[in-house]
Amino acid sequence: QVQLVESGGGLVQAGGTLRLSCVTSGSSIRSYTMGWYRQAPGKQRELVATTSSGGSPNYADSVKGRFTISRDVAKNTVYLQMNSLKPEDTALYYCNKISSGRPIYLWGQGTQVTVSS
């Protein structure tokens, strides 16, 4: 059974940095697009960043220039480096494999990011 385990969240001040990690077990990330999503209270889950199997990144406009997605295939891990954090980045962050533009596995527990002003 595939499991997604996110970590690295925390409480930071505006302008701070965090690095999120997502370890996938039960399936290799090698040949898949991987994505980071987030869900703020009262809002729908949104896609923040993706990395293709070839390593090409894409970002939502709201995080472009501040967040960097990367992957380590040997560790079966995807990272999200978040710089210049803003209070509006506060959310529960999740990762997932993406196929045909949709997440394909059951969601993990996520990791909470809280940015204070």
N, C-alpha and C positions, 0 to 999 in steps of 0.2 A: 504494500500500500504506500502510495506517495505521501510524504509529509513535507510541509513547508514550515520552516522555523525562522522567524524574524527576530532580530535583536539589535541593540545599539541605540535605542531611543532614550530619551531623557528630557530633563528640564533645562533649557538654556535661555540666556538673554538674547534679545534681538541683536543681530549681527554675529551671533555665535555660529559654531559649526558642530555637526554630528556626522557620524558615519554609520549607516545602517548595513546590516548583513542579513542575507537570506540563504540558509542552507537547505538544499533539496535532498531528500533521501528517497530511495526507491525508484528513481529514474534519473537518467543523465540529462544535464542541461545542454549538452554539447550541440545538438542539432536543432535547438528551439530558440525562438524569440522569448526573452524573459522580460517581465515588466514589474515596475513598482507602482502601486496604487496608494491612494490615501482616502480616508473618510473622516470628515470633520463632523462634529455633533449637529444633527439636524440636516445634514446634506448627503447627497448621493456619493457613492464611491467614484473617484475619478482616477484616470490613468495619468501618472506623473511623468514616467520615463520608460523607454524600452531599449533593449539591446538585442540586435538580431544575432543569429547564429554566427555571422561573420564579424560581429562586434560593432556594427554600425549603430550609433545611438540616435534616439529621437526624444524630444522633450516637449512637455506642455509649455505654452508661452509663459505661464506664470512662474516657471522655475528655470527657464532657459538662461544660461549664463551664470547660474548660481549652483545648480545641481549637476553632478556627474555620475552616470551609471557605468558600471564595469562588471566584468565577470572573471572568475577563476575556474576554468573547467576542471582542473585537477582537484580542486576542493569542492566542486559542485556548488559554488557559492556565487551569488550576485550581490554587488555592493551599491549603495547610494551615498555618495559624498555630498553633503549638504552644507553649503557655505552661505554667508550673509543671510542667515535665517530671519524670517519675519513672523510676527504674531499670526498672520494668516496662513502660515505653514503648519500651525497646530492641527494635529489630526492623528488618527491611528493609521499607521503605514503597513501595507501588506505587499507581498510579492506573489507572482504566479507565472506559470508558463502561459504563453499566448499562442493560440492557433486560430487561423481565420479571423483574427481580430478580437478573439474572445479568450478570457481566462478559462483554463481547462481543468484545474484541480480544485478540490475543496480548499477553502481558505484556511490559512493558519490562524494563530491567535493575534498576529500583528504585533507591532511595537509602537508605543505611544511617544509622540513627539510633542512637546509643549514649549512654546516660545513666548517668553514674557516681554512686555514692552518696557 
